[in-house]
């Protein structure tokens, strides 16, 4: 089972019924890249963070902050 570093973002994805596939389309990256970023293996770019904050209408700390 994959452990997610960004659990707030994953919870928001579930709440909005968004998949890794849909996030990959929103961000213009592969599903594998999304998976690696959610798990913390790869870092998010500033542009990706801004896109996700705009899309989910949340600030950085709500999506990427620690619980």
N, CA, C and O atoms as a MOPAC input file, in Angstrom:
PM7 MOZYME 1SCF
protein

 N      0.84200 1    -1.19200 1     0.00000 1
 C      0.00000 1     0.00000 1     0.00000 1
 C      0.88300 1     1.25000 1     0.00000 1
 O      1.87900 1     1.32300 1     0.72000 1
 N      0.50900 1     2.20100 1    -0.79700 1
 C      1.28700 1     3.42200 1    -0.93600 1
 C      0.96000 1     4.38800 1     0.18900 1
 O     -0.20900 1     4.66300 1     0.45800 1
 N      1.99300 1     4.90400 1     0.84800 1
 C      1.80300 1     5.91400 1     1.89700 1
 C      1.92200 1     7.28900 1     1.24900 1
 O      2.81000 1     7.53100 1     0.43200 1
 N      1.02100 1     8.17500 1     1.62500 1
 C      1.02200 1     9.50700 1     1.04400 1
 C      1.59900 1    10.51700 1     2.01300 1
 O      1.22000 1    10.56000 1     3.18300 1
 N      2.51600 1    11.32500 1     1.51900 1
 C      3.10500 1    12.38600 1     2.31800 1
 C      2.13300 1    13.56000 1     2.43200 1
 O      2.11400 1    14.25500 1     3.44800 1
 N      1.33700 1    13.77800 1     1.40300 1
 C      0.44400 1    14.92700 1     1.34800 1
 C     -0.99600 1    14.48000 1     1.59200 1
 O     -1.83600 1    14.52400 1     0.69400 1
 N     -1.26100 1    14.05100 1     2.81700 1
 C     -2.57800 1    13.48300 1     3.13800 1
 C     -3.69400 1    14.51600 1     3.02100 1
 O     -4.81900 1    14.15200 1     2.68000 1
 N     -3.41900 1    15.79500 1     3.29400 1
 C     -4.46500 1    16.81700 1     3.14700 1
 C     -4.90400 1    16.92100 1     1.68700 1
 O     -6.09400 1    17.03500 1     1.39600 1
 N     -3.95700 1    16.88100 1     0.79400 1
 C     -4.27400 1    16.93600 1    -0.63100 1
 C     -5.05600 1    15.69500 1    -1.04800 1
 O     -6.02500 1    15.80200 1    -1.80100 1
 N     -4.65500 1    14.52800 1    -0.57500 1
 C     -5.34800 1    13.28800 1    -0.90700 1
 C     -6.78300 1    13.33100 1    -0.38700 1
 O     -7.70600 1    12.90400 1    -1.08000 1
 N     -6.97500 1    13.84300 1     0.82400 1
 C     -8.33500 1    13.96900 1     1.37500 1
 C     -9.18600 1    14.90200 1     0.53100 1
 O    -10.36200 1    14.63000 1     0.28900 1
 N     -8.59800 1    15.99500 1     0.08500 1
 C     -9.33100 1    16.93400 1    -0.76800 1
 C     -9.65800 1    16.30700 1    -2.11200 1
 O    -10.73400 1    16.54000 1    -2.66100 1
 N     -8.73800 1    15.51200 1    -2.64700 1
 C     -9.00500 1    14.78800 1    -3.89100 1
 C    -10.20000 1    13.86800 1    -3.71600 1
 O    -11.07700 1    13.81700 1    -4.57700 1
 N    -10.23900 1    13.14400 1    -2.60800 1
 C    -11.35500 1    12.22100 1    -2.35500 1
 C    -12.65900 1    12.98600 1    -2.18000 1
 O    -13.70300 1    12.57700 1    -2.68800 1
 N    -12.59100 1    14.09700 1    -1.46100 1
 C    -13.79000 1    14.90500 1    -1.22300 1
 C    -14.37700 1    15.41800 1    -2.53600 1
 O    -15.59500 1    15.46400 1    -2.70300 1
 N    -13.50600 1    15.80200 1    -3.46100 1
 C    -13.93200 1    16.32900 1    -4.76200 1
 C    -14.04900 1    15.23800 1    -5.83500 1
 O    -14.34200 1    15.51700 1    -6.99700 1
 N    -13.80900 1    13.98200 1    -5.41100 1
 C    -13.87500 1    12.83800 1    -6.33100 1
 C    -12.91200 1    12.98700 1    -7.51600 1
 O    -13.25600 1    12.70400 1    -8.66400 1
 N    -11.70500 1    13.43900 1    -7.19900 1
 C    -10.65500 1    13.56900 1    -8.20200 1
 C     -9.68800 1    12.39700 1    -8.06900 1
 O     -9.34300 1    11.98400 1    -6.96200 1
 N     -9.26500 1    11.87900 1    -9.18600 1
 C     -8.32500 1    10.76500 1    -9.20500 1
 C     -6.92500 1    11.26900 1    -9.53400 1
 O     -6.73100 1    12.43400 1    -9.88400 1
 N     -5.96300 1    10.37500 1    -9.41500 1
 C     -4.60400 1    10.72000 1    -9.83900 1
 C     -4.59500 1    11.01200 1   -11.33500 1
 O     -3.84200 1    11.86600 1   -11.80300 1
 N     -5.41800 1    10.31500 1   -12.06800 1
 C     -5.51300 1    10.53100 1   -13.52100 1
 C     -6.01700 1    11.94200 1   -13.81900 1
 O     -5.46200 1    12.63800 1   -14.66900 1
 N     -7.08000 1    12.36300 1   -13.11000 1
 C     -7.61100 1    13.70300 1   -13.37200 1
 C     -6.61200 1    14.77900 1   -12.95500 1
 O     -6.49300 1    15.80700 1   -13.62200 1
 N     -5.89200 1    14.54700 1   -11.85200 1
 C     -4.86100 1    15.50200 1   -11.43900 1
 C     -3.76100 1    15.58700 1   -12.49100 1
 O     -3.24100 1    16.66800 1   -12.76600 1
 N     -3.40800 1    14.44000 1   -13.07900 1
 C     -2.35800 1    14.45400 1   -14.09400 1
 C     -2.78500 1    15.28800 1   -15.28900 1
 O     -1.95600 1    15.97100 1   -15.89000 1
 N     -4.06000 1    15.24600 1   -15.64500 1
 C     -4.56400 1    16.04600 1   -16.76600 1
 C     -4.58100 1    17.52800 1   -16.40600 1
 O     -4.22100 1    18.37200 1   -17.22800 1
 N     -4.99600 1    17.84900 1   -15.18100 1
 C     -5.03000 1    19.23800 1   -14.72700 1
 C     -3.62400 1    19.83700 1   -14.74100 1
 O     -3.43700 1    20.99200 1   -15.12500 1
 N     -2.63700 1    19.04300 1   -14.31900 1
 C     -1.26400 1    19.52400 1   -14.19800 1
 C     -0.43700 1    19.34800 1   -15.46800 1
 O      0.62400 1    19.95600 1   -15.61100 1
 N     -0.92000 1    18.52000 1   -16.38500 1
 C     -0.16400 1    18.26000 1   -17.60900 1
 C      1.06100 1    17.39100 1   -17.38600 1
 O      2.07900 1    17.55600 1   -18.05700 1
 N      0.95800 1    16.45300 1   -16.43300 1
 C      2.05300 1    15.51900 1   -16.14000 1
 C      1.48300 1    14.10600 1   -16.12700 1
 O      0.26700 1    13.92500 1   -16.18000 1
 N      2.34900 1    13.11200 1   -16.05600 1
 C      1.89500 1    11.72700 1   -16.08100 1
 C      1.29000 1    11.31100 1   -14.74100 1
 O      1.55700 1    11.92300 1   -13.70700 1
 N      0.47500 1    10.26600 1   -14.78000 1
 C     -0.08700 1     9.71000 1   -13.54600 1
 C      1.02700 1     9.23800 1   -12.61500 1
 O      0.93600 1     9.40000 1   -11.39800 1
 N      2.06800 1     8.65900 1   -13.18500 1
 C      3.19800 1     8.19800 1   -12.38800 1
 C      3.85700 1     9.36600 1   -11.65900 1
 O      4.25300 1     9.23500 1   -10.50000 1
 N      3.97500 1    10.50500 1   -12.33600 1
 C      4.54500 1    11.69600 1   -11.69300 1
 C      3.67400 1    12.15900 1   -10.53500 1
 O      4.18800 1    12.52200 1    -9.47700 1
 N      2.36200 1    12.14900 1   -10.72500 1
 C      1.44100 1    12.52400 1    -9.64000 1
 C      1.62500 1    11.58300 1    -8.45900 1
 O      1.72400 1    12.02700 1    -7.31500 1
 N      1.67100 1    10.29100 1    -8.73200 1
 C      1.84800 1     9.28300 1    -7.68000 1
 C      3.14700 1     9.52800 1    -6.91600 1
 O      3.16400 1     9.47900 1    -5.68600 1
 N      4.22700 1     9.79000 1    -7.63800 1
 C      5.52400 1    10.04500 1    -6.99600 1
 C      5.50800 1    11.32100 1    -6.16600 1
 O      6.14800 1    11.38400 1    -5.11600 1
 N      4.79500 1    12.31900 1    -6.61500 1
 C      4.71100 1    13.57600 1    -5.87400 1
 C      3.84400 1    13.41200 1    -4.62800 1
 O      4.19000 1    13.93000 1    -3.56600 1
 N      2.72800 1    12.70200 1    -4.74100 1
 C      1.86200 1    12.47000 1    -3.57900 1
 C      2.57100 1    11.67800 1    -2.48900 1
 O      2.33300 1    11.89300 1    -1.30000 1
 N      3.44000 1    10.76400 1    -2.89700 1
 C      4.15100 1     9.93100 1    -1.91800 1
 C      5.38200 1    10.62900 1    -1.34800 1
 O      5.97600 1    10.15900 1    -0.37800 1
 N      5.76300 1    11.76000 1    -1.95900 1
 C      6.94000 1    12.48700 1    -1.48500 1
 C      8.23300 1    12.07000 1    -2.15700 1
 O      9.29700 1    12.57700 1    -1.80400 1
 N      8.17000 1    11.15500 1    -3.12000 1
 C      9.38100 1    10.74100 1    -3.84100 1
 C      9.91900 1    11.85700 1    -4.72800 1
 O     11.12700 1    11.97500 1    -4.93100 1
 N      9.01000 1    12.67300 1    -5.25200 1
 C      9.38500 1    13.81700 1    -6.08000 1
 C      8.73000 1    15.06400 1    -5.49900 1
 O      7.68500 1    14.98900 1    -4.85200 1
 N      9.35700 1    16.20900 1    -5.73800 1
 C      8.83500 1    17.47000 1    -5.23200 1
 C      7.84300 1    18.08200 1    -6.21800 1
 O      7.93900 1    17.87900 1    -7.42900 1
 N      6.88800 1    18.83500 1    -5.67000 1
 C      5.96600 1    19.61700 1    -6.48200 1
 C      6.68400 1    20.87900 1    -6.94500 1
 O      7.51000 1    21.42500 1    -6.21400 1
 N      6.38100 1    21.34100 1    -8.13900 1
 C      6.90800 1    22.62600 1    -8.57900 1
 C      6.00000 1    23.72800 1    -8.02700 1
 O      4.86400 1    23.47000 1    -7.62900 1
 N      6.50700 1    24.93400 1    -8.01000 1
 C      5.69300 1    26.06200 1    -7.54900 1
 C      4.45400 1    26.20500 1    -8.44000 1
 O      3.35500 1    26.45800 1    -7.94600 1
 N      4.63600 1    26.04600 1    -9.73100 1
 C      3.50700 1    26.13800 1   -10.66000 1
 C      2.44100 1    25.09000 1   -10.38800 1
 O      1.24700 1    25.38600 1   -10.45000 1
 N      2.86400 1    23.85800 1   -10.08500 1
 C      1.90600 1    22.79400 1    -9.77700 1
 C      1.15800 1    23.09700 1    -8.49000 1
 O     -0.05000 1    22.88000 1    -8.40100 1
 N      1.87300 1    23.59400 1    -7.49800 1
 C      1.24600 1    23.95400 1    -6.22400 1
 C      0.21300 1    25.05300 1    -6.44400 1
 O     -0.90500 1    24.96800 1    -5.93400 1
 N      0.58100 1    26.08100 1    -7.20000 1
 C     -0.35500 1    27.17500 1    -7.47900 1
 C     -1.58300 1    26.67200 1    -8.23000 1
 O     -2.70600 1    27.07500 1    -7.92900 1
 N     -1.37100 1    25.79600 1    -9.20300 1
 C     -2.48600 1    25.23800 1    -9.97000 1
 C     -3.43100 1    24.46200 1    -9.06700 1
 O     -4.64900 1    24.61500 1    -9.16400 1
 N     -2.87800 1    23.62600 1    -8.18500 1
 C     -3.71700 1    22.83100 1    -7.29100 1
 C     -4.45600 1    23.70700 1    -6.28500 1
 O     -5.62800 1    23.46400 1    -5.99700 1
 N     -3.79300 1    24.70700 1    -5.75800 1
 C     -4.45100 1    25.62800 1    -4.81400 1
 C     -5.60400 1    26.35000 1    -5.50600 1
 O     -6.68400 1    26.49100 1    -4.93100 1
 N     -5.38100 1    26.80000 1    -6.72100 1
 C     -6.45100 1    27.46100 1    -7.48200 1
 C     -7.58400 1    26.49400 1    -7.79000 1
 O     -8.75700 1    26.83300 1    -7.63500 1
 N     -7.23500 1    25.30300 1    -8.22300 1
 C     -8.24600 1    24.32400 1    -8.61500 1
 C     -9.12900 1    23.92900 1    -7.42700 1
 O    -10.35400 1    23.88200 1    -7.54400 1
 N     -8.49700 1    23.64600 1    -6.28600 1
 C     -9.25600 1    23.21800 1    -5.11400 1
 C     -9.75600 1    24.38700 1    -4.26300 1
 O    -10.48400 1    24.19000 1    -3.29000 1
 N     -9.35900 1    25.60600 1    -4.64200 1
 C     -9.75000 1    26.81300 1    -3.90100 1
 C     -9.34500 1    26.71600 1    -2.42800 1
 O    -10.12700 1    27.00100 1    -1.52100 1
 N     -8.09900 1    26.30600 1    -2.23100 1
 C     -7.50100 1    26.16700 1    -0.89900 1
 C     -6.14800 1    26.85600 1    -0.91200 1
 O     -5.53000 1    27.01700 1    -1.96400 1
 N     -5.69100 1    27.26200 1     0.27100 1
 C     -4.34700 1    27.83800 1     0.30500 1
 C     -3.31000 1    26.72700 1     0.48500 1
 O     -3.65200 1    25.56500 1     0.70600 1
 N     -2.05200 1    27.11000 1     0.38700 1
 C     -0.94600 1    26.15800 1     0.45900 1
 C     -1.02000 1    25.29700 1     1.71400 1
 O     -0.87900 1    24.07600 1     1.63500 1
 N     -1.24000 1    25.91600 1     2.86600 1
 C     -1.21800 1    25.18600 1     4.13800 1
 C     -2.37700 1    24.20900 1     4.25200 1
 O     -2.24800 1    23.16700 1     4.89500 1
 N     -3.50300 1    24.53100 1     3.63700 1
 C     -4.64200 1    23.61300 1     3.67100 1
 C     -4.38000 1    22.34900 1     2.86300 1
 O     -4.84900 1    21.27200 1     3.23100 1
 N     -3.64600 1    22.46500 1     1.78200 1
 C     -3.36900 1    21.30300 1     0.93600 1
 C     -2.05900 1    20.60700 1     1.27200 1
 O     -1.98300 1    19.37900 1     1.23100 1
 N     -1.03600 1    21.36900 1     1.60000 1
 C      0.30100 1    20.80000 1     1.73400 1
 C      0.86900 1    20.84800 1     3.15200 1
 O      1.95100 1    20.31800 1     3.40600 1
 N      0.14200 1    21.48400 1     4.07900 1
 C      0.61600 1    21.58000 1     5.44700 1
 C      0.45800 1    20.27200 1     6.20800 1
 O     -0.24700 1    19.35900 1     5.77700 1
 N      1.11500 1    20.20800 1     7.32000 1
 C      1.01100 1    19.01800 1     8.18400 1
 C     -0.31300 1    19.07500 1     8.93300 1
 O     -0.82500 1    20.15000 1     9.24700 1
 N     -0.85100 1    17.89800 1     9.21000 1
 C     -2.11100 1    17.83300 1     9.95800 1
 C     -1.89000 1    18.12300 1    11.42000 1
 O     -2.84000 1    18.11200 1    12.20200 1

